[in-house]
Amino acid sequence: GLVAAVGLAGLSGAILAAGGLPGRADARLLAEEAAVRQRLPLQAVCNIEEGRDLPPAAACTTPPDGPAEVIVWGNSHAAHLTPAILDWTSGNGLRMRQVTRSGCLPLLGSADGLADTDCLAFNAAVVAEMGQGPRPRLVLLGAAWTVILARSPGGDGTEVQALERDLAATVRRLRAVVGAETGIVLLGDTPDFRFAPAACHARRRFLGMDTGLCDLAPPAQAATASTIDALLNRVAAAEPGVHVFRPADAFCRAGRCRTRSSEGPWYADSHHLTPAGGRAQADALAGVLDAASVAR
């Protein structure tokens, strides 16, 4: 009995170390898992997790060897749109600089605690860097606005008012640094869900069940997302040369949002995009970037 128990424990450990029994999954399920685990092109170096130091400009400018004309600033929700942004910059012969920090709203002041001290110091360094040397052609600000608001201690609407006040002040201060010729684009919320769409799809497909509920679903926090859209539009309207991009326009119709294409998953978890999901925004984002660039 002891020998059998030891043998079973060893087998269980081997299965756990191997991530289960991959031989039970077909090639499409294994490809699905690989797509979910694929990293964004600059994520490992150019999206920092904590601290005040900026990611290195040389390693986080694409292509390298020159100043960036397009700056991507914000948190991981700005970073996961970089595949689409890189499509646009490479097609227009421009360099893109990613400077993002997880969980950090792109704000230069926050009296209500939406951004902590290290986050604010990081953001101040981002804007100071923009003021040195050639001014960028475009600055893109993005964040998981609704996700961070959902985690805030408020709930009576005051945190939304604080966000609008702080973001409007940030845009004005940014404009003073980069000048009137730089286009500013506010990146809206990517639709998020109460489940991980790729995991849901894989689980139901493995069990021989319909995957439709995973592949086309209503987003979570739809009411808050609508509030954020209106907030971003008001901030943009108050300052010349500011535009808004809504990722939901590319993914959603009539209150339901796609989570994948026939080639694979667009979501790595409940609210972060895979590289394929980022590229799926390319056409919709290009129109906004074209308009922001022409308006210089």
VMD Tcl script that draws the C-alpha trace (Angstrom):
set ca {
  {0.00 0.00 0.00}
  {2.80 2.40 0.84}
  {4.52 1.66 -2.46}
  {1.27 2.26 -4.34}
  {0.69 5.53 -2.51}
  {4.21 6.74 -3.29}
  {3.76 5.76 -6.94}
  {0.43 7.58 -7.17}
  {1.94 10.68 -5.58}
  {4.79 10.61 -8.07}
  {2.41 10.22 -11.02}
  {0.22 13.04 -9.72}
  {3.26 15.28 -9.36}
  {4.36 14.53 -12.91}
  {0.89 15.35 -14.25}
  {0.82 18.61 -12.27}
  {4.29 19.60 -13.50}
  {3.23 18.90 -17.08}
  {0.14 21.07 -16.73}
  {-2.27 18.14 -16.90}
  {-2.55 15.56 -19.63}
  {-1.88 17.52 -22.83}
  {-2.34 14.38 -24.89}
  {-6.08 14.59 -24.19}
  {-6.31 17.98 -25.94}
  {-6.38 18.24 -29.72}
  {-4.12 20.52 -31.75}
  {-6.62 23.39 -31.78}
  {-6.86 23.45 -28.00}
  {-3.09 23.39 -27.66}
  {-2.86 26.26 -30.17}
  {-5.45 28.14 -28.11}
  {-3.34 27.79 -24.99}
  {-0.23 28.95 -26.84}
  {-2.06 32.03 -28.16}
  {-3.24 33.01 -24.68}
  {0.29 32.74 -23.33}
  {1.86 34.78 -26.13}
  {3.38 38.02 -24.85}
  {2.90 41.46 -26.32}
  {5.90 42.59 -28.38}
  {7.40 45.03 -25.83}
  {5.67 43.94 -22.64}
  {8.55 42.26 -20.82}
  {10.77 45.35 -20.85}
  {8.49 48.32 -21.53}
  {5.63 47.75 -19.09}
  {7.01 48.03 -15.56}
  {5.21 46.53 -12.56}
  {6.24 48.98 -9.85}
  {8.59 51.83 -9.03}
  {9.19 55.26 -10.51}
  {11.86 54.58 -13.13}
  {10.88 54.69 -16.78}
  {11.53 51.71 -19.07}
  {14.63 52.36 -21.19}
  {13.98 54.56 -24.20}
  {16.41 52.72 -26.49}
  {14.87 49.28 -25.86}
  {11.29 50.57 -25.88}
  {11.38 52.62 -29.07}
  {10.45 50.78 -32.28}
  {12.24 51.01 -34.62}
  {15.27 52.04 -32.54}
  {17.99 54.60 -33.21}
  {15.95 57.75 -33.09}
  {13.40 59.79 -31.13}
  {9.85 58.48 -31.02}
  {7.12 60.40 -32.80}
  {4.35 58.40 -31.08}
  {4.27 57.89 -27.29}
  {2.07 55.22 -25.65}
  {1.53 56.18 -22.00}
  {-0.68 54.55 -19.37}
  {-1.07 51.09 -17.92}
  {-1.33 47.58 -19.33}
  {-4.55 48.47 -21.17}
  {-2.62 51.00 -23.20}
  {0.15 48.45 -23.69}
  {-2.14 45.74 -25.07}
  {-3.07 48.01 -27.99}
  {0.56 48.30 -29.11}
  {0.20 45.67 -31.89}
  {-2.40 47.91 -33.56}
  {-0.38 51.06 -32.86}
  {2.76 49.48 -34.32}
  {0.81 48.57 -37.46}
  {-0.03 52.24 -37.89}
  {3.39 53.67 -37.01}
  {5.27 51.22 -39.25}
  {2.91 51.98 -42.11}
  {3.58 55.69 -41.69}
  {7.34 55.47 -41.18}
  {7.17 56.56 -37.52}
  {8.76 55.36 -34.30}
  {6.69 54.32 -31.28}
  {7.83 54.62 -27.66}
  {6.03 52.51 -25.03}
  {6.21 53.79 -21.47}
  {3.58 52.02 -19.34}
  {3.18 50.88 -15.74}
  {0.74 48.23 -14.51}
  {-2.19 49.58 -12.51}
  {-1.12 53.20 -12.99}
  {-3.62 55.68 -14.42}
  {-1.96 58.32 -16.65}
  {-2.62 61.19 -14.26}
  {-0.30 63.94 -13.08}
  {-2.30 64.63 -9.93}
  {-4.77 62.61 -7.89}
  {-6.13 64.00 -4.64}
  {-8.64 61.14 -4.30}
  {-6.18 58.26 -4.37}
  {-6.81 56.99 -7.92}
  {-3.03 57.06 -8.44}
  {-0.48 56.47 -5.68}
  {2.71 58.43 -5.04}
  {4.99 56.17 -7.10}
  {2.53 56.16 -10.00}
  {2.36 59.98 -9.99}
  {6.16 60.21 -9.87}
  {6.39 57.77 -12.81}
  {3.89 59.88 -14.79}
  {5.74 63.09 -14.04}
  {8.91 61.49 -15.41}
  {7.03 60.41 -18.56}
  {5.89 63.95 -19.30}
  {9.30 65.42 -18.43}
  {10.87 63.09 -20.98}
  {8.40 64.29 -23.63}
  {9.50 67.86 -22.98}
  {13.11 67.04 -23.85}
  {14.24 67.06 -27.46}
  {11.82 66.87 -30.41}
  {8.16 67.02 -29.45}
  {6.16 63.87 -30.26}
  {3.70 63.86 -33.10}
  {1.09 61.90 -31.10}
  {0.63 60.97 -27.43}
  {-1.77 58.14 -26.59}
  {-3.08 57.87 -23.01}
  {-4.85 54.69 -21.99}
  {-5.88 52.67 -18.96}
  {-8.34 50.17 -17.56}
  {-10.50 53.03 -16.38}
  {-13.53 50.96 -15.32}
  {-11.41 48.22 -13.71}
  {-9.58 50.69 -11.50}
  {-12.78 52.56 -10.61}
  {-14.40 49.26 -9.64}
  {-11.53 48.64 -7.20}
  {-11.65 52.14 -5.71}
  {-13.23 52.61 -2.27}
  {-15.87 55.07 -3.56}
  {-19.19 54.10 -5.06}
  {-21.23 57.28 -4.78}
  {-19.94 58.74 -8.06}
  {-17.36 61.02 -6.49}
  {-14.48 58.94 -7.85}
  {-15.78 59.46 -11.41}
  {-15.89 63.22 -10.82}
  {-12.37 63.07 -9.41}
  {-11.13 61.12 -12.44}
  {-12.62 63.67 -14.85}
  {-11.08 66.57 -12.93}
  {-7.65 64.91 -12.70}
  {-7.62 63.74 -16.33}
  {-8.65 67.17 -17.62}
  {-5.87 68.77 -15.59}
  {-3.40 66.19 -16.89}
  {-4.34 66.88 -20.51}
  {-3.89 70.62 -19.99}
  {-0.47 70.13 -18.39}
  {0.57 67.70 -21.12}
  {-0.49 70.21 -23.77}
  {1.63 72.88 -22.11}
  {4.67 70.57 -22.35}
  {4.27 69.12 -25.85}
  {2.78 72.18 -27.52}
  {-0.17 72.78 -29.80}
  {1.19 70.70 -32.68}
  {1.04 67.34 -30.87}
  {-2.12 65.28 -31.22}
  {-3.44 63.66 -28.04}
  {-5.55 60.48 -28.13}
  {-7.46 59.21 -25.10}
  {-7.85 55.43 -25.28}
  {-11.18 54.23 -23.91}
  {-11.94 50.99 -22.12}
  {-11.45 47.65 -23.77}
  {-14.59 45.55 -23.08}
  {-14.05 43.32 -20.07}
  {-15.97 40.30 -18.85}
  {-16.86 38.42 -15.68}
  {-15.04 35.38 -17.06}
  {-11.95 34.63 -19.14}
  {-13.32 34.14 -22.69}
  {-10.46 31.95 -23.94}
  {-10.65 29.60 -20.95}
  {-14.43 29.44 -21.32}
  {-14.12 28.61 -25.04}
  {-11.48 25.94 -24.45}
  {-13.40 24.32 -21.59}
  {-16.68 24.13 -23.48}
  {-15.03 22.93 -26.65}
  {-13.15 20.22 -24.73}
  {-16.50 19.04 -23.31}
  {-18.20 19.14 -26.71}
  {-20.45 22.05 -25.73}
  {-21.50 25.16 -27.65}
  {-18.88 27.91 -27.30}
  {-21.14 30.74 -28.45}
  {-21.71 32.08 -24.93}
  {-17.94 32.55 -24.59}
  {-17.32 33.96 -28.06}
  {-20.02 36.66 -28.10}
  {-21.01 38.02 -24.71}
  {-22.22 41.17 -22.94}
  {-19.35 43.04 -21.28}
  {-19.14 43.56 -17.57}
  {-19.55 47.08 -16.13}
  {-21.36 48.31 -19.24}
  {-22.94 51.20 -17.36}
  {-19.58 52.35 -15.97}
  {-18.02 52.03 -19.42}
  {-20.72 54.31 -20.83}
  {-19.97 56.82 -18.06}
  {-16.26 56.69 -18.91}
  {-16.97 57.20 -22.62}
  {-18.93 60.36 -21.83}
  {-16.18 61.53 -19.46}
  {-13.46 61.06 -22.10}
  {-15.56 62.88 -24.69}
  {-16.01 65.87 -22.35}
  {-12.29 66.03 -21.60}
  {-11.46 65.85 -25.31}
  {-14.01 68.52 -26.24}
  {-12.51 70.96 -23.76}
  {-9.03 70.92 -25.31}
  {-8.21 71.41 -29.02}
  {-6.41 68.54 -30.73}
  {-7.62 65.81 -28.36}
  {-9.33 62.70 -29.78}
  {-11.00 59.63 -28.26}
  {-10.67 56.01 -29.39}
  {-13.26 53.50 -28.16}
  {-12.05 49.88 -28.45}
  {-15.63 48.70 -27.99}
  {-16.50 50.10 -31.43}
  {-14.40 47.38 -33.05}
  {-15.59 44.50 -30.86}
  {-19.22 45.19 -29.91}
  {-22.64 45.47 -31.52}
  {-26.01 45.79 -29.78}
  {-24.56 45.22 -26.34}
  {-22.63 42.04 -27.14}
  {-18.89 41.86 -27.82}
  {-16.78 39.40 -29.76}
  {-13.93 37.81 -27.87}
  {-12.12 36.05 -30.73}
  {-11.81 35.52 -34.47}
  {-11.65 32.28 -36.41}
  {-7.85 32.40 -35.98}
  {-7.90 32.38 -32.18}
  {-8.56 34.23 -28.91}
  {-8.47 37.98 -28.46}
  {-8.35 37.87 -24.65}
  {-5.60 36.52 -22.39}
  {-7.84 36.85 -19.31}
  {-11.07 38.67 -18.52}
  {-9.83 42.10 -19.64}
  {-6.33 41.96 -21.19}
  {-5.92 41.41 -24.92}
  {-3.64 38.91 -26.59}
  {-1.39 40.21 -29.41}
  {-4.10 39.01 -31.84}
  {-6.69 41.00 -29.89}
  {-4.51 44.09 -30.09}
  {-4.12 43.68 -33.85}
  {-7.89 43.26 -34.20}
  {-8.17 46.94 -33.21}
  {-5.84 48.07 -36.01}
  {-8.37 49.30 -38.59}
  {-10.59 51.11 -36.08}
  {-7.64 52.73 -34.32}
  {-5.98 53.79 -37.58}
  {-8.89 56.08 -38.42}
  {-8.54 57.94 -35.11}
  {-4.75 58.16 -35.38}
  {-5.04 59.48 -38.94}
  {-7.43 62.20 -37.78}
  {-5.26 63.11 -34.78}
  {-2.16 63.25 -36.97}
  {-3.73 65.36 -39.73}
  {-5.03 67.84 -37.17}
  {-1.50 68.88 -36.21}
}
mol new
graphics top color blue
foreach p $ca { graphics top sphere $p radius 0.5 }
foreach p [lrange $ca 0 end-1] q [lrange $ca 1 end] { graphics top cylinder $p $q radius 0.2 }
display resetview
